[in-house]
């Protein structure tokens, strides 16, 4: 009975010691993440104002805002990991050991992310353009790093993954200021073609 009580007391003492050591690290890591969240938000707002003054291009503004926001977040995660007690070299080694598994697990996410960067950089279309991707047709509202947001003509919002957008055939209806439209009119036999042509030209 004495040995059992001693084992329980030792286990409880180790638990308390571990909690005393871990809780400050957790609080420090959460504080770092909170600070970097505020910093990332501030950087995104600052980049928005700077790009609007220099370039006045919504697509470039979107690219700079998102890249700067996530770059600050990555830096914050690394600093938070260091505050938690993980050495950068140990973290890099762990990421190297698990990179293959993460690559397979996050293949679609990384593909959408890279495709989003390429779309924002190459700019096959811009915000406000009317495009057709597969069976989706509408106006481009947002170009995120994960998906492109399209507002269809009947008011629905469609999110198309960037990997699909980048590898699919995209028709940009508003890329050229002037384009030819085709209207099919069915006429009965015996109709005066000249008179109909005049009416259509007037219309």
VEXMI-389767 format. One record per residue (C-alpha): x, y, z; residue in three letters. Coordinates in steps of 0.25 Angstrom, whole numbers, padded with zeros to 4 digits, always signed. Example, Ala and Ser with C-alpha at 12.3 -4.5 7.8 and 13.67 -1.06 7.14 Angstrom:
VEXMI-389767
+0049-0018+0031ALA;+0055-0004+0029SER;
This chain:
VEXMI-389767
+0000+0000+0000UNK;+0011+0009+0003UNK;+0018+0007-0010UNK;+0006+0009-0018UNK;+0004+0023-0010UNK;+0018+0026-0013UNK;+0017+0023-0028UNK;+0004+0032-0029UNK;+0011+0043-0021UNK;+0023+0043-0031UNK;+0014+0042-0043UNK;+0006+0054-0038UNK;+0019+0062-0035UNK;+0024+0059-0049UNK;+0011+0064-0054UNK;+0012+0077-0047UNK;+0026+0079-0050UNK;+0023+0077-0065UNK;+0011+0086-0064UNK;+0020+0097-0058UNK;+0030+0096-0069UNK;+0020+0095-0080UNK;+0010+0105-0077UNK;+0019+0117-0078UNK;+0024+0112-0091UNK;+0010+0111-0096UNK;+0006+0124-0091UNK;+0019+0130-0098UNK;+0016+0123-0111UNK;+0001+0128-0111UNK;+0006+0142-0108UNK;+0016+0142-0119UNK;+0005+0137-0129UNK;-0005+0148-0124UNK;+0006+0159-0126UNK;+0009+0153-0140UNK;-0006+0153-0144UNK;-0007+0167-0141UNK;+0006+0170-0148UNK;+0001+0162-0160UNK;-0012+0170-0161UNK;-0005+0183-0160UNK;+0005+0179-0171UNK;-0007+0175-0180UNK;-0014+0188-0178UNK;+0000+0196-0180UNK;+0003+0188-0193UNK;-0011+0191-0198UNK;-0009+0206-0196UNK;+0005+0206-0202UNK;+0001+0198-0214UNK;-0011+0206-0217UNK;-0003+0219-0217UNK;+0008+0213-0226UNK;+0001+0203-0235UNK;-0014+0205-0234UNK;-0016+0191-0238UNK;-0025+0182-0231UNK;-0019+0169-0235UNK;-0005+0174-0231UNK;-0010+0179-0218UNK;-0017+0165-0215UNK;-0004+0158-0218UNK;+0005+0167-0209UNK;-0005+0167-0198UNK;-0007+0152-0197UNK;+0008+0149-0199UNK;+0012+0159-0188UNK;+0001+0154-0179UNK;+0005+0139-0180UNK;+0020+0142-0179UNK;+0018+0149-0166UNK;+0010+0138-0161UNK;+0021+0128-0165UNK;+0031+0136-0158UNK;+0022+0137-0146UNK;+0020+0122-0145UNK;+0035+0120-0145UNK;+0037+0130-0134UNK;+0025+0123-0126UNK;+0032+0110-0128UNK;+0045+0115-0122UNK;+0037+0121-0111UNK;+0031+0108-0108UNK;+0045+0102-0107UNK;+0047+0096-0121UNK;+0060+0099-0127UNK;+0059+0103-0141UNK;+0069+0092-0145UNK;+0060+0082-0138UNK;+0048+0088-0145UNK;+0055+0087-0159UNK;+0059+0073-0156UNK;+0045+0069-0152UNK;+0039+0076-0165UNK;+0050+0069-0173UNK;+0046+0055-0168UNK;+0031+0058-0170UNK;+0032+0066-0183UNK;+0029+0053-0191UNK;+0016+0050-0183UNK;+0012+0065-0183UNK;+0014+0066-0198UNK;+0004+0055-0201UNK;-0006+0060-0190UNK;-0005+0074-0195UNK;-0003+0072-0209UNK;-0016+0078-0214UNK;-0014+0090-0204UNK;+0000+0093-0209UNK;-0004+0092-0223UNK;-0015+0102-0221UNK;-0006+0111-0214UNK;+0005+0111-0225UNK;-0006+0112-0236UNK;-0011+0124-0228UNK;+0002+0131-0228UNK;+0004+0128-0243UNK;-0010+0134-0246UNK;-0007+0146-0238UNK;+0007+0148-0244UNK;+0003+0144-0259UNK;-0010+0151-0258UNK;-0018+0143-0269UNK;-0030+0151-0264UNK;-0033+0162-0254UNK;-0043+0166-0244UNK;-0056+0170-0251UNK;-0053+0161-0264UNK;-0064+0152-0269UNK;-0058+0139-0271UNK;-0063+0124-0274UNK;-0056+0113-0267UNK;-0062+0099-0270UNK;-0077+0101-0268UNK;-0075+0113-0259UNK;-0077+0127-0265UNK;-0078+0140-0258UNK;-0070+0152-0252UNK;-0057+0150-0244UNK;-0059+0156-0230UNK;-0047+0151-0223UNK;-0034+0144-0226UNK;-0029+0137-0213UNK;-0017+0128-0212UNK;-0026+0116-0211UNK;-0038+0119-0220UNK;-0043+0129-0230UNK;-0057+0134-0226UNK;-0067+0136-0238UNK;-0080+0143-0237UNK;-0089+0136-0247UNK;-0100+0145-0255UNK;-0111+0139-0247UNK;-0104+0144-0234UNK;-0098+0131-0229UNK;-0084+0131-0223UNK;-0075+0120-0228UNK;-0061+0117-0223UNK;-0052+0110-0233UNK;-0039+0104-0228UNK;-0027+0111-0234UNK;-0021+0098-0239UNK;-0033+0095-0247UNK;-0033+0110-0252UNK;-0019+0109-0256UNK;-0019+0096-0263UNK;-0033+0098-0270UNK;-0037+0106-0282UNK;-0041+0120-0278UNK;-0049+0129-0287UNK;-0048+0143-0284UNK;-0060+0151-0290UNK;-0055+0165-0286UNK;-0040+0164-0290UNK;-0043+0172-0303UNK;-0050+0185-0302UNK;-0057+0181-0316UNK;-0062+0167-0319UNK;-0072+0161-0329UNK;-0085+0156-0324UNK;-0094+0146-0331UNK;-0109+0145-0331UNK;-0117+0134-0338UNK;-0130+0139-0343UNK;-0140+0128-0349UNK;-0148+0134-0361UNK;-0160+0128-0368UNK;-0160+0125-0383UNK;-0165+0137-0391UNK;-0160+0147-0382UNK;-0154+0160-0388UNK;-0139+0158-0385UNK;-0136+0173-0389UNK;-0146+0178-0380UNK;-0142+0169-0368UNK;-0128+0173-0370UNK;-0131+0188-0369UNK;-0139+0186-0357UNK;-0128+0178-0350UNK;-0118+0189-0354UNK;-0126+0200-0348UNK;-0128+0191-0335UNK;
